[in-house]
Amino acid sequence: MTTTPSTTFPALPADEGARLAAVLRYRALETPSDGTYDRIAALAARIFDAPMATVAIVDADHVRFLAAHGPAGTTRTDRAPGLCASAVLQDGLYVITDARTDPRAQDHPLVVGDPGVRFYAAAPLTTPDGRRLGTVDVLDTRPRRATRAQLASLQDLAALVMDELESRLSAARTIAAERERRTEAERLARALQRTLLPPTLPKVPGLKAAAAYHTASPHEVGGDFYDLFPLDDGRWAFFIGDVCGKGADAAALTSLTRYTLRAAAIYDPDPCAALANLDLVLKGEYQGSDPRYCTAVFGVLQPLPDGSFTVALAGGGHPPALALRADGTVRPVSTMGGQLVGMLPSPRFVQTTIRLSPGESLLLYTDGLTEARTPDGALLGEDGLARYLAGGTDRATDDPQHALLNSVEALLDELGDGVNDDTALMALSVPAHPGTSFQENR
C-alpha cells in the first residue's frame, strides 16, 4: 500500500536524529519475523473488535510494518502523510475517534479512499531512554470510542513489542561480543602457539626436513610440539611429542618440555637419557600437584659418508615413527614399551636405531592423526596410516619431505570432522639425488 501526500505533516522535533539512531540501534528493520509481532497485531485487533491492526516502525522515509493484521500484503507506506508517523511524534496514546471530522486525519488517503478508516488508536513503542520507534495501532472503518481497558491493553501490547525488541537487541549484542571474544581468543592462541614451536627448521646438510601443525580448535592452544637442532659433534637432535591438557596449562608444560629436551640433549644426547632427564624435571616441577605428563619421541641423526643417516630413536609412550623405504614399503619404527614421561615412578624408555638411505624418509606425528575417525567411524590407527602412505606418496620428487607432508595433509582433509585433536607432523628425508638441503615449516 503506497500513499501520496495530502494531509499536512507535523514538523519534525529537534531530537528526530536521536530517534532515528534508536531505530537503527534496535535493528528493527532487519529482524526476520518469527510470528511474535503477527500474534500481537492479531491480539490488538481482537481486543478492539477491529478489522485492522499493525506493529509499525517509523524510519526516515517510510512506515515499515513488522506485522499487519487485515491489510494483506502491506509491508510499508510513505512516512508523510501517515497516521503512525504522526502518532510517533508525541508521547502517550494517539486516538482519533472519527477521522472524517478530525483535522489531523480528515484528508488522509486511508480516510478519503480505501479502506475508509474512521477510527485509529496507537500506543508508542518507547525505548528505556524515551525514544519512540513506532507504534502498535488499531484501525476501524466505523467511528467509535475505545474503552479505558482497551487503551490500557494497547499500551501493554506496545510494551510487549518493546520487550521483544530489547531481547533481540541484547541477543545481538551478546552474539557480537562472543564473536569478538572468540576472534581475540583465536588470535592470542595462534600467537602463543607460534612461540611454542620453532619458527623454521634449520638446514641439515644432506637431509631435507619439513614440519606442519594442525589445530583442532583455532581458539585453544594445543600441547603438541616438535623441534630439530644441531649438536656440537656434527650430529642433529630432533623430537616430537604431545603434552596432556589444553590451554594455558598445556602451553606452560609444552614450553618447559621443549626447552628441557634441548638442554638435556646438550648435556647428554643419548635419546633415552634425554627422556629420563625430562621425566625428572616434570616430576620436580609439578611435585605435589596433579601429575603433568607427555608422550615423546627423541632422536639423534648421524650423517654417514655414503649420504645415509643413522637414526637413534627413543620413545616414551608415543606412536611409532614410520620409515618410508626406497622399495615402496612403509615400516613402523617401534619403540613399543616406552612409557609416559612424567607419570610413573620409574618409567622405562625404549630405544632403537635405523638407517635412512638415499630416497628414504621418516615421518613422525602425534596421535591426533592416528586417533582420527574414518568416515565409517573407525580409528585410522597406525596400520591405516601406513597403508595410506604406501599407496599415496611420490618419492621420486626432489622434495620428498614436501610430498610426504602434502600426502598426510590430504589425508587430514579427507578425514575432516573425524580429526578432533591437534596434530604435529615432521618429515625427514634423505634425497635420492645429491643436492642442497631444504627446510620448511607450515
Salt bridges, closest charged atoms under 4 A:
ASP15 OD2 - ARG131 NH1 3.17
GLU16 OE1 - ARG19 NE 3.01
GLU16 OE2 - ARG79 NH1 2.79
GLU30 OE1 - ARG27 NH1 3.71
ASP34 OD1 - ARG168 NH2 2.83
ASP59 OD2 - ARG64 NE 2.61
ASP78 OD1 - HIS62 NE2 3.96
ASP91 OD1 - ARG132 NH1 2.51
ASP98 OD1 - ARG100 NE 3.42
ASP102 OD2 - ARG104 NH2 2.91
ASP129 OD2 - ARG25 NH2 3.39
ASP140 OD2 - ARG142 NE 3.25
ASP140 OD2 - ARG144 NH1 2.93
GLU164 OE2 - ARG168 NE 2.81
GLU178 OE1 - ARG181 NH2 2.95
GLU184 OE2 - ARG187 NH2 2.66
ASP227 OD2 - ARG258 NE 3.05
ASP227 OD2 - ARG262 NE 2.65
ASP233 OD2 - ARG235 NE 2.85
ASP249 OD2 - ARG292 NH2 3.59
ASP279 OD2 - LYS283 NZ 2.83
ASP306 OD2 - ARG355 NH2 2.44
GLU360 OE1 - ARG325 NH1 2.95
ASP399 OD1 - LYS208 NZ 3.29
GLU409 OE2 - HIS214 NE2 3.19
GLU409 OE1 - ARG442 NH1 2.14
ASP421 OD1 - LYS246 NZ 2.90
ASP422 OD2 - LYS246 NZ 2.93
GLU440 OE1 - HIS402 ND1 3.70
GLU440 OE2 - ARG442 NE 3.18
